[in-house]
Amino acid sequence: MPVIAFVNQKGGCGKSTTSIHLAYWLVKQHKNILLIDADAQQSSSSWVKDMEVKIPCKVIQTSDDLLEQMPDLAIEYEYIVVDGPASLSETTRAVLFRADLAAIPCQPTGVDLRSASDAVRLVKQAQSVRGGQPKAALFLSRAVKGTKLKDEAISLLGQTPEIPLLKSVIHQKQAIADSSGQSATVWDIGGRPAAESALEYKDLFNEILGMLP
């Protein structure tokens, strides 16, 4: 079944946060899912450990283990969500060689835009070897509404037609920042900002799933 990987070498771009929220969202829809933590920091596996809603999670951090184990795991689960490493390493290449869809989060800053460009290059290399796979998309994360930086980032990221920019945007909210420390997601946190973020994640995940066959 589909393997959805979040990849980017830049830390703090929302990769682990989005992975956790997608895994949670799928579990709440009664999907049989597995979260793979391939990041050396093990942020996502630490996060889910104390969550009230139990999310199956497996730490796999070497390229050989990922290449060997992911095909069998994809048969066992309806969805695999991969929190990729914060580097463009052989481990990331292994993830891209097994993923059905690579989602690249990007913050609207110059450093992050350059980092996303490097991730796009790696995805294209994998697509060249695999005959077009994995499918891939960029999305804007941790954006601030009404800012010039956001508008410029959308314009720049939209110039890569072969790897589209998703319409959904995840905006910077304290509720998202607080979710990790509370071993929770925005669906578990009260208040209007958390509810707004929950709707943004729902839109993003529907777009992502809509790219799958």
N, C-alpha and C positions, 0 to 999 in steps of 0.2 A: 504494500500500500504506500501512499505518497510519503516522501521524505522532504520536509520543509526545513531548510537551513538558513540561519541568520548569520551573515558573515560580514566582517569588516575588521581591519587591523587597528582601528582607532578605538581606544577605550572610552567609555562614557557616552557612546553614541546611542545607547538604548537597546543594544543587542540582547543582553541577558534579560532586561526588563520585558522586552517584547516577546521573547521566547517563553518566559514564565506566563505572561498574560495569555498568549495563544494556547499554551498547554492547558491552563486553567479553563479557558473558554471552551475548549474541546471536551474536557472532562465534564463540565457542567451540561454539555449536550449529550452526555452518556456515550462518548466515543472511547474506544479502547486505544489509548495513546501511550507513547513513551517519550520522555524528555531525555535527550542525550546531552550531557555536559562535556564538551570537548575543549573547554577553556581551562588553562592551567590554574587560574585563580579559583575555579570551582564555585563561582558566585551563584549560579542557578541551582546547583545541587544543595548548597548550604541554605539557600532561600526556601526551597520546597520542603526541607527536612522538618520544619516546625509549622508548616501550614495546616490549617484545620481541614481543608479539602486535600486529600492525599493525591499527589501526582506521581505516578511511577517514574523513576529517574535512574539513569545508569551513567556512571562516569567512564568515558572512553577517551583517552588522550594521546594515543600514539597513532600514527598514520596507518601502520600495519593492522592494528586492532580495528580501526574504523573500517578499513577496506574489507576485512574478513568478516566482521560481525554485523555490519549494517544490512546486508542483503537478507540474512536470516531473520533479523529483528523486524525488517519491513514486512515480512510474511506473517509474523506473529501479531503485529499491531495494525490498527486501522490507519493511524498516523504516527509518524516519527517527527518530532521537533528537535532540531539540533541547535544548541547554543555554541556557535563556532568560536575558535580561539581568537584572541586579540592580537593576531599577527597574520601575515600572509606567508605561512610556512607550509611545509609538506603536510602538516595536519590539515590545514585549510584545503589544500589540493585534494587530499583524500576525501574530505567532506563533499567537495564539489564533484568528485568522481562518482559519488553514491547518491547525491541529492536529486530529487525531481524538480525542485524549485529552490533557487537561491534568492533570498530577500536581503537587500543591502540598506541598512538604516544610515541616514546621514543627517548631521546637524548643520544648520545654516551658518557655517563659519568657513573661512578660507582653508584652514588646516583640515577640516573634516571633508570639504569638497575635494581636496587633493587626495585624501585617503580613500574616498569613495571611488575616485578615478583609478587608483591602484587596484581596488577590489574588482572593479568592472573589467580591468585588463585580465586579471586572473580568471574571472568567470568566462571571458571570451576564449581564453586558452583552453579551458575545460570543454567548452562548447565545440571548439575546433576538433579536439581529440574524440569527443563523444558523438559527433555528428549532430550538434545542435542542442544537446542536453548539458546541464540543466536549464530549464526555463529560468528567467531571472527578472527582477524588478528592483528599482530603487524606491525608497520612500523617505519623506522628510520627518525627522524625529526631533523632539525637544525644541520646536520652533516657537517663536513669540509672535502672537497675532499682531497684525498691523505694522510690522517692521519692514524696512527696506531690505534688510538681510534676508528675510524670508522670501520676499518677492524675487530678489536676485538669485537665490539658491534654486527656486522653482524654475526660473528661466534657464539657468545654466544646466541643471540636471535634466531638463527636458530636451536637451540637444543631443541626447544619446538614444536615437530611435530604436536601435536594436535591443536595448535594455530599457524598457519604458519606466517613466516615473509614475507611480500610483497617485491617484487623485487624493486619497486619504492622507491627512497630515496629523501627526501626534504633537500636540502643543505642550509646552512646558507647564507643568502644574505641580504644586507642592504635594498634592495627593499621590502623584506618581512617585515622587522622590521619597515620600514617607512609606510607601508600600513595602519596600525591601526590609526596612528596619522593623516593620510590624509583622513580617512573615505573612503578608497578605497581598491582595490585588486591589485595584480601584473598585472592583465590585464588592469588596468587603468593607470599604471605608465610606462612612456617611458623608453627606454634604453635596452641594451642587457641583463644585469643581470635580469631585470624583465621578459623579454621574455623567458630566460632560466628557471626561476622559474615557469612561466606559463606552460611550457612544462612538467616540473616535476609534477606539480599538476594535469595536464591533465592525465598523465600516471597513477598516483596514483588513481585518481577517476575512471578511466576505470578499474583498477584492483579491486577496491572496488565494483563497480557495477557488475563486472563479477562474484563476489561471491554470488550475490543474485539470487534467482530462476527466 
